[in-house]
Each structure stands twice: as C-alpha cells, then as structure tokens.
Amino acid sequence: MSPPWHPERLAARLPFLRRRARLRAEVAEFLAARGYAEVETPVLQPCPGMEPNLDPFVTRYAAKLGAEARPLFLQFSPEFAMKKLLAGGAGPIFQFARVFRNGEAGPHHQPEFTMLEWYRPGLDLAGLMDETEALLRAVVPEGLRRGGRVVPTDRPFARLTVAEAFDRFVGVDVLASAGDAAALAAAARVELRPGETWQDLFFRLLLGRIEPAIGQDVPAFLTHWPAAEAALARRDPADPRVALRFELFAAGLELANAYEELTDPVEQRARFAAWRAERLAATGEDRAPDEDFLAALEHGLPPCAGIALGFDRLAMLACGAPRIDDVLWLPTV
C-alpha cells in the first residue's frame, strides 16, 4: 500500500480533511460565543494521568545548565493542566489537545489523536449534557453518519443511567452487585471467567450488550456511573452509590466522557493511591501522581463540570468516514 502522503491517498481523504477543518472552526466559534477562552497547555507532563489501564509514552528531560534530569510523559489528556488553570481563576476554558495512548491502533484508535476538552465553573452534569447536545446540533446539523446510516442531531438526545441500561439490556440490578463479581455473573446469567473482577465483568457486559444498543436512533448520554467507576467525578450527594459522570454514544462509537468534577483533594489523593497500587500490581510500574495538580485542588478547584470529546471520532461521524485514518492528515500508525 502507498504511504498516506501519496497524492492518490491524500486526494481521497481531502474532502474529509476539509470537513474536519470546518468542524474545528465551528466548534471554536460555538464555545467562544458561550464565553469560553481557548487555552494551550504542555503536552509533556510530570504524570501522564493515573488511569491504570492506559500505557504512556515516556521521554526524559536532559540535565543541562543546572536542570535536574527527570522523566516526562506525553499526556493522556490535558485534564490535570486545565484544572490547574481553573484553580487559578481562568474561568470557562477549552482546548484542542494532542494526546497519546501507547499501543492503541485500529479503525477507531490512534496512539496520537486530538481531544477536545472544555470546562465551565458553576456548571452541573445536566447543564453540561445540554451544552454538549447544543454543540453537536450546531456543528453537525446534518446528523452523524456511519456505515450508511444517519443518527440525527436535531432531535432530543437520549439520557439513561447506567443502572437503567443494565436493567433494560442485561436484566440486572448492577448497583446491588457492586464489588461482587459472582453475584453480577449469576444475575446476568453468564459464566465468570478465571480471574475476572467485578469491574472486568461490568465492562464486558457494557461493551457487549449495552453500547451496541444505544445511540443508534439518536445520540445517547449514559449517566450516573457506579461509584467504583467514578474516575475524577464526584459522587452524587443524592445517591453515593453512583458518580456524576456521563459518556456520550452515537452510531456505535463512544464520543465523550464527562464529569461533574471532584474538587475534594483528600478523596482525589485516595483515588490516586488506589490506582497507583493497581498499576503497580498489574505491571510493576510505580506511577506517582502529579503533586502540582493535588496542590491546585488544595488551593481550591471551583465547582465545575468538564468533558473530553474525541475530536477525530466526531470528524469521522461528521464526514461519514469509515476509519479514523481518513480524517487525519498523516496518521501516526
């Protein structure tokens, strides 16, 4: 196969790439009109992120002119950096960030890709869903296209909780089994695999039974995740079994992950410690947290909500492109 810069291959992608460029401009215009400031934060970070299932690209800062040599990482997300700016008083902000996930490649994945993230102080999860829906309706009014079908954006998006989704598509009360893999397996009438944890089975059922069933008629927000899957979201004060988190699905693809953000530095440090231990046990890597980020939380992160949206995937669905490579000028892999 010819390389992606070859005139024939590039010409075949040009309509998709031009639509991508328009999409980026339209997104920036939409957010600016709502009072967001565009920011740029460093790609190199002291910690790439704490998610134990993600592998980083590692580099090294050289010891020169009195500087101390130390490892640096290509970021999983600009989230830590952007929250530092929020703690400093930056107000509503957004960024098109280059982010990195080592080992990822496929029709919908690249190891280097573009993440659109935006954060607004004072916004709650419901307000962020409203804003995300308005954004997609404004920038992709023709609908999201994949595999010959169109998922309209001009109708109200679906909203269902994780508990509702498991009840409807798996037939289980997922919150009742939290932490008990055998109980979840029995309720779902599946065999528990050797070494499979509750979290493993939760995602097996989510990926196999729920994700294919939602976001096909209209985009769908899957909300209120079990507390064990809170990530950087705060727990729901009305029901501490769940966290104020949503993911957005359309046409069989996960497009975005969003939180009503955790602002408690003590709880955040405890979650990082648990992730650090999990990563160490699984891989032998001891990934220390970003202490500067924790210091920003201690200084005071305002109540806010934020979202990370896969911009390349959104471009795919805006163009009807079959592969993520089709909307990249030069794919990394």
Secondary structure, DSSP 8 states (H G I E B T S, - for coil): ---TTSHHHHHHHHHHHHHHHHHHHHHHHHHHHTT-EE----SEESS----TT---EEEEE---TT---EEEEE-S-SHHHHHHHHHTT--SEEEEEEEE-TT--BTTB-SEEEEEEEEEET--HHHHHHHHHHHHHHH-TT-EEETTEEE-SSS--EEEEHHHHHHHHT-S-TTTTTT-HHHHHHHHT----TT--HHHHHHHHIIIIIGGGSSSSS-EEEEEEEGGG-TTB-EETTEEEEEEEEEEEETTEEEEEEEEB---HHHHHHHHHHHHHHHHHHHS------HHHHHHHHHH--SEEEEEEEHHHHHHHHHT-SSGGGG-SS---
